[in-house]
């Protein structure tokens, strides 16, 4: 905050008494922006989504000269991690704030080609069959799109840290089979020897191009072992 004092001088150079000071506020604080609904969970590939944002100028300020709210479309055409940014907010005083960034993850949807939980005898080979779909249910499975088996874990687990010994996989992939469904699908055979009878397990996996943290635990590719 600055102050200005003023007085007048006539043509004879007579100077009046200084008047009261007038405070002048200088706005040098930039405005800010933030996203109000940046997706926190996975975004289905091929979906139509946008993220809303808002901007504000700290009080007391000169006010925004750019829009105070808006939205930006999210690119969901490819899997993996993406980001979008807001416009950089500006105020009437000419200060420019930093644009906010929304980081989100796009992944394939999964359609199981069996009704879980599948029941299989202990020691048998358990066939996990599925297809990859977009947000509209369109089958995206193909021989050129690899699906990698990560591990077998107790139902409800979201990472391979809880996998029984011997059930964390390295460079093991589903087999694409054109005959599994209209457009094809994938199959991975789990050898169940060593898993506990009466327990329900699920297979975690990811797809080429997806974020490294993706395990598709929400696909619930489960099976239960019996005697």
Beta strands, then each sheet from edge to edge (+ up, - down):
strand 1: 2-4
strand 2: 22-24
strand 3: 32-35
strand 4: 43-44
strand 5: 50-56
strand 6: 69-73
strand 7: 80-85
strand 8: 101-107
strand 9: 109-112
strand 10: 118-121
strand 11: 125-133
strand 12: 147-154
strand 13: 168-173
strand 14: 175-177
strand 15: 185-191
strand 16: 200-207
strand 17: 222-226
sheet 1: 1+ 2-
sheet 2: 3+ 5- 6+
sheet 3: 4+ 8+ 7-
sheet 4: 9+ 11- 15+ 14-
sheet 5: 10+ 17+ 16- 12+ 13-
end
